[in-house]
Amino acid sequence: MKFDIPAIIQGYAQGYFLMSNDGEENLQWYYSRQRALIPLDERFRYPRSLKRFLNQERFSVAINRDFKAVVEGCANRKTTWISPILKEIYWELYKAGWAYSFETWQGDELAGGILGIVIGGAFIGESMFYRIANGSKVAMVKLVERLRARQFVLFDAQINNPHLERFGAYIVSAQEYQKLLQKALQRRCYLD
């Protein structure tokens, strides 16, 4: 199936994101009155127990080592917004250089990962998952470190939840989000 990748990127650049309802094939653009952001400054935090775990260096980190496996991991849950057609769109965005998987590995086993889209200085997080305890948490910490080092402006988590709040996630209005997004779009940042 052929997708209009420039139109999809334009939608994300205007603050919209794609979802399907519980894995159905009909995709819809969503625009939220509030957005959840992961801080890229000193407000980013994580539990002490995770700090100890990070010091043990049990996982290695990779970018796009197994993009399809990360998409499958993110979609593999009881209720999912990642339908088969959305998986295809992510694959096309990946091939076009827009979508990324930020992964943690324990040897040759995928421990967890974060799926996202990079536009300018914005990382738009689509989903995350883990197969091994702490796999997605380590991915989050290492991704924030990478985004900081590469001078990204925005880490958009789209929708807040208690798990993200443990990392300092906070809510901004649609107006504030648009300001941050426009600032991020002025940059040329690279994840890899």
C-alpha positions, -999 to +999 in steps of 0.1 A: +000+000+000+012+035-009+011+062+018+015+099+015+046+103+038+050+141+033+013+146+043+017+123+074+048+143+084+029+175+079+002+163+102+027+156+129+044+189+123+010+206+130+005+188+163-017+159+152-010+122+157-024+090+142-043+063+160-068+036+154-094+025+179-084-008+195-064-020+165-092-013+139-082-004+104-097+030+102-070+055+112-079+089+126-059+121+132-061+132+168-054+166+183-053+169+220-061+200+241-033+189+264+000+172+256+022+152+279+059+160+276+090+143+290+113+170+303+148+173+288+161+194+316+166+189+353+129+181+358+136+146+343+138+121+371+136+084+378+136+061+409+168+054+429+163+017+423+166+024+385+198+044+391+213+013+408+201-009+379+216+015+354+250+014+372+250-024+367+250-019+329+229-050+322+216-036+289+232-023+257+214+004+237+208+005+200+189+026+175+169+008+147+186-025+153+152-042+150+126-016+142+099-041+133+103-060+165+099-028+185+067-019+166+054-055+172+063-052+209+045-019+212+014-033+195+013-065+215-011-057+242-047-063+251-059-029+239-038-013+211-041+017+188-014+002+166-033-015+138-018-034+109-021-004+087-004+018+113+024-007+115+028-003+077+029+034+080+056+033+107+076+010+084+073+035+056+082+064+079+112+044+091+124+037+055+120+074+047+141+083+077+114+097+100+106+069+124+130+054+149+132+027+175+153+033+206+161-001+220+176-019+250+192-053+245+204-080+269+228-099+248+209-109+217+175-105+233+154-074+228+146-061+264+125-031+255+121-001+233+105+032+224+090+039+190+090+075+179+091+100+150+118+127+147+109+160+131+135+187+135+143+190+172+112+170+183+110+134+193+073+124+191+070+092+212+044+069+198+047+039+222+070+019+244+072-017+257+094-041+276+100-079+275+126-079+303+120-059+336+134-024+333+139-027+295+117+003+287+127+023+317+164+021+307+154+030+272+137+061+285+167+073+305+191+066+277+169+082+251+166+114+272+204+115+275+207+111+237+181+138+230+199+162+254+232+155+238+218+161+203+201+193+214+165+183+209+139+207+221+109+185+226+101+150+238+064+146+232+048+116+250+013+126+237-008+112+265+002+112+302+000+082+325+013+074+360+043+055+345+055+086+326+049+108+356+075+088+375+100+103+349+087+139+354+062+140+326+041+171+327+011+185+308+010+216+286-019+232+269-023+229+231-012+265+227+020+260+247+027+227+228+024+246+195+050+271+206+074+244+217+067+224+185+074+254+163+106+261+181+116+224+177+108+225+140+134+252+135+162+228+144+179+200+125+186+173+151+195+137+145+189+108+168+216+084+153 
